[in-house]
Structure formats: structure tokens, C-alpha cells
Amino acid sequence: MTRSLDLPAAEVTIPLRAVTGNPDLALDVVGETVRPGALDAPVRWAHVSELGDPAPYLLGAELLLTAGVNLPGEPRDVERYVRRLAESGITALGFGITPSVHETLPEPLRRACARHGLPLLVVPVRTPFLAISRAVSVALTEAGQREQRRIAVAREALTRAAGGGLGELTGALATRLRGWVAMVGADDVPAAAHDAPSPLPDEVRELLATLRAGTGIRSATTELATGGYVVAQPVYPQATASHLVVCGRADRFDGADRAILAVGAALLGLAGRSGSDTAALGAAATGLLLGRSAPADVATALAGTDRPRLVAGIAHRRGPDEVAARPDWLRARLDTPLVQVLPGPRFLAIVGAGPDLAALERLREHGWLAVGGSPVAADRLRDAVAETEVLLDRAGSLGRPVLAGSGPLDFDALLDPDAARGFADRVLAPLTGLDRAQGRELVTTLRTWLACHGGWDRAAAGLGVHRNSVRHRIGQIERVLGVDLADPEVRMRLWFALRWVG
């Protein structure tokens, strides 16, 4: 089995037979140098070189043309010349018969090309190299136009098929690529497939493992020992996702094929994510409405962990634009279907593994000031709302996102959450009681005032009241709790309690 990374999907090539079969060029193919399938090998340019060793200056897939001006005289040197060309990856060597240099094809060159399987073309005297270069250029232009038309038609067909789900999309992709297609997960078990072998051949599994382990690799191809070719790439938008799309068929994949596969991979990622989200949300809502699922179990299933994190955001400066304020935009950025957009605007989201501070910074660039709470048991998500409110006040004071547990001074891991919550509820019970009974907003005032470092004007602006109202409420809080808020130790303990209050 041979394995190679693909050329870029945008690379336009023509098969070697498109050059050898051009009657205007009258090229003579030396039969013993052409191995099976060699005439289908790609050519991306024709290049003339009379260097003694042009290999360091070649990119691969060229048709190299030479009149043998500097062809070595010794057979062993000719052998090295051909070996270096074959190793450089050229598709074929065109030797021009030039009476002043070589009146016939040198036998050492013929024998060396045959040994190394490098197709050798004899260019007659009447065919100038410029004519070959021009013919290759014209053929590449026509091939590029055909590929663009084919890609456009395939893109339209695949987009229509995406509305029918993974099965219909996989079948349409297989039709467009004239082969079999499978979308496989981390365990190489197909999540969707059309005419794919089951199980996948060991060689394909090796290719998938190589693709997953690589860095920067976006597409790779394997030639099977039993015949045929396989190409694979990650399913997008999860560029580093566990899911890969793999396609196999009897003949090679060209640039248009890889471009169509890239379109299919993107649509498979979107259709798979949308379909799984919709199905999971539908099942969760049904279970909750019928009383057969507990909220904690639903949160665990949808977030993918039994300790999800609550993320909250408020408008920052001018706020999000119309697109960034949409739930689907936030769902894509936070990688969760559990997003609620509220008036303000503000949002709440339940996430699994993420986000990190960099992701929250990207939200700020789009008008959201966001915070991430500590991971909590799924049945305590309601209590986590209080923490995000404290974090939002802190983020507003700092003017930047805040993520619990990300700083060097965070000590949540040292605490028993139940004990901390019990302390907070006990300390703040007098205030929460008055807020519920008389609507005084003392807890909110205390949180905002502490977040503003005791600044009366800033706290008043944050609460939307007069600074004298803030002074009056803070005085009430001191009397009700029996504390002196001028004491930094008291402020620290109350801030801690606000962080954990139920």
C-alpha cells in the first residue's frame, strides 16, 4: 500500500494521456517505461530544464522536457539522473530529438526510465517544446473550467440533499464522487454510509488513524493493495473532530473530486450537528413533559457531562448586532444547543467542556460580555445562576470576561460546595427574606456595590437608582446583618456568600 497527502483541492491537473493523445504533438510513448495506470497520473505543468540535476527545483507532477544538452555520458550517471527525477515526483520525462545534440534516443536513458517506472516520451524534431507547453496550458485551462462547473452543480445538489438528513446527503455525495462514502466516528464505526464496505479495510483504518494523529493535515489518500483509492478528511465545522468522511473508488481522485468532498464534509458536519441537536432536544422535551426524565438527567445528556457549566452574558458597549444576538449564533460559538436569549439583551447557556477565556473574549468582540461559572452537578444548575450574577458584576467592573476557576487565586477546588452554600444561605437569609417579603432588592444592591468597590455613583448607575438610594440600602444591610461594611474582611466574606447563595 502507498500513502500520500493530497495536493491542494484547488490544484487543477490533467491526466498524462491528455498530452500523449494529442495528435498535434505526435509524441512517441516508450512502452516499456509505462507501468499500469501511469497514463492516468496527473500533470500540472510542462517545464523545460537542461540542468544536470533539476530535481531540487521541481514540485512534482510536472512533465519535464529536455533535449539532453547536459545528459551524462556514463550509464551510471544517467541512472542517477533518472532516479533523482523519479524521486522528485515528476509524472513523465519528454526527450526532444535534436540532431545537433542527440539524433536518437540514448539507450542508457531508455533503460533507466524503464527500471524506475518513469514514463518516457520521445518528442520529434518537428514538435517544439513551446508547442507542448502551450498544449498543456490550454488543457489545464479547459479542465479548470470543467471542474468549476462540476463543483458548482455538485454543491447545489449536495445542499438540496442536506435537507434530507445524513442518509440522503451521504448517498448524494457518493453519487457525485462515483464511489462509496462513510462518515465515521472515533471508533471507526460509520454514523452514516452509502455502499461502504463493512467493516472498513485495515488499510483505511490506518489512514484514518494517521489523519487523526497529524497536525495541519486536512486530507489524505491511500492506494489499496487490492486496487482502488481512498480519500479521507475531517468533517467540518469540527476541524479537529472525531468524525471523518471517507470515500473510496477504483480510480484516482482529482482536484474537483477533493473540492466536492470538502463541500460534502462541511454539509455533513452541519447536518449531523443540527440533526443530533434537534433529536436530542426533542427527546429531552418529551421526557420532561411526560414526567419521565429528571431535569438533571436531561442536562447531563445534552451537555455531555454530569458537571456542566453555566455561561451568562450581557450586552457590552453597543451590544451584539442582529446576527450575534441570535440563539443559533451563540449555539455555534458555545458548542451547545442549550441557549436562552433574554431581554436586555442577555443570555444563559449550559455547556459541557467549554468555553475557555479565549472563547469568551471572542464573544466580547461581538458585543457580549460573558462569564463562565464553576462546573456543578447537573441538579444544582439553578443554584449556579447566583454565581453567574456575581461574576457578571465582577466582569462589568473589570470590563472583561471572567471564568471561574481560571485565575491563580481561585480556591473552589478546596471547598465543599454544600458547606459553602449552607454558609451563604445562612449569612444572607435576613436580606433574602426582606427581598422576598418587601421587594427591597438588598441582595442585588449589596452585590453591585461590592463589585463597584464601594463606589456610590458607579453602583447607582449599575442599579439605575439615585446614589442616596444606594446609601440608604447599604445602611439597611449593615443594620440587618449587624456588620460594618467599612471592614475589608467583612466585605470579603459577604462577597464569598454572594458567590455561593442558593
Secondary structure, 3 states (H helix, E strand, C coil): CEEEECCCCCCCCEECHHHHCCCCCCCEECHHHCCCCHHHCEECEEEECCCCCCHHHCCCCEEEEECCCCCCCCHHHHHHHHHHHHHHCCCEEEEECECCCECCCCHHHHHHHHHHCCCEEEECCCCCHHHHHHHHHHHHHHHHHHHHHHHHHHHHHHHHHHCCCHHHHHHHHHHHHCCEEEEECCCCCEEEEECCCCCCCHHHHHHHHHHHHCCCCCCEEEECCCCCEEEEEECCCCCCCCCEEEEEECCCCCHHHHHHHHHHHHHHHHHHHHHHHHHHHHHHHHHHHCCCCCHHHHHHHHHCCCCCEEEEEEECCCCCCCCCCCHHHHHHHHCCCCEEEECCCEEEEEECCCCCHHHHHHHHHCCEEEEECCCCCHHHHHHHHHHHHHHHHHHHHHCCCEECCCCCCCCHHHCCHHHHHHHHHHHHHHHHHHHHHHCCCHHHHHHHHHHCCCCHHHHHHHHCCCHHHHHHHHHHHHHHHCCCCCCHHHHHHHHHHHHHCC
